[in-house]
Amino acid sequence: MKNLYTQLEQDNVPKTLTLLIQSIVGACTEIATRINHGALSDVLGSLPDHNVQGEVQKKLDVIANNILIESLKKNKQVRAVASEEVEDIILCNSFGKYLICFDPLDGSSNTDVNGSLGTIFSISSASPAQTEVSEEDFFSTGRSIIAAGYVLYGPSLMLALSTGSGTHIYTLDPSNNNFMLTHPNLNIPEDTNEFSFNLSNQFKWPENVQKYIVDLQLGTDGIRKKNFNMRWLGAMVGDMHRILCKGGIFGYPEEKNFKYGKLRLLYEANPIAFLVEQANGLASNGTTSILDTVPSSIHQRIPVFIGSKNEVLLIEKYALGK
């Protein structure tokens, strides 16, 4: 069984990028240790502060964010980072080759109930010019991503990663602290009978999305002529991990109070879309590809429909009234 670094070498990943991935993975391993201590080390619960999104911050949000930032600052290849938890970009090393975007703790509402959690990240190349980095340097489309992944803090510590040569899943071997390749070359089935939508918000969605969901719920009695199962873990990483492994569609539509949805383009949608499209899936905002969306803000939100190819294409047809 190959380990992470053997696979990266086989995929001809540059040494500088491999070392950067190593920094991220090392930070996530430390985050996993903090999560595992849970109530034993007073890391659960919320803080009185809110993040830049106006959301209540969990203690583990801040802990995970600080661990990642400190690790990336030490890597000389990192020019700057953008975090979901921080209002502005963070400058690191003026000669660094890479820009990093990350959601330090996806699903943080699950922290107090020992639920599914994850870290999501993407890596892009910085401009070769040794000029000061600004927020606009992060405004390239997802097609500029050279590597993306997530770490799932579950019964096993797992890493999903793509460097542009397919998507692989690795599992941490606690005996030697190596991530071992356990799920190579993922291939999401084009058809599915599973969906991951938070149906408690169904009445807030556009009519075309509500119609799509109703047609799923009608099962064999409706126009879809087959039954669907719903899976919803309350953490994008957990839901998308299942879809990468078994197929399905994940949806987070726009809502009445969130015109552009709630998920962030740079920190959640783009990295997951990159992983999914490298695994034969599709990622759409309902009408166009997520990876083709040009950001206008580092905290921009976007509606998300990601997963099995034919199901994503179908929801685009609903959006067009077909």
Secondary structure as UniProt FT lines:
FT   HELIX           4..10
FT   TURN            11..12
FT   HELIX           15..37
FT   HELIX           38..41
FT   STRAND          46..50
FT   TURN            52..53
FT   STRAND          56..58
FT   HELIX           59..73
FT   TURN            76..77
FT   STRAND          78..83
FT   TURN            84..85
FT   STRAND          90..91
FT   TURN            94..95
FT   STRAND          98..106
FT   HELIX           108..113
FT   STRAND          117..125
FT   HELIX           135..138
FT   HELIX           142..144
FT   STRAND          145..153
FT   STRAND          157..162
FT   STRAND          167..173
FT   TURN            174..177
FT   STRAND          178..183
FT   STRAND          194..196
FT   HELIX           199..204
FT   HELIX           207..217
FT   HELIX           219..221
FT   TURN            223..224
FT   STRAND          229..230
FT   HELIX           236..246
FT   STRAND          249..252
FT   TURN            256..257
FT   TURN            259..260
FT   HELIX           265..269
FT   HELIX           270..277
FT   TURN            278..280
FT   STRAND          282..284
FT   HELIX           290..292
FT   TURN            298..299
FT   STRAND          304..307
FT   HELIX           309..319
FT   TURN            320..321
//
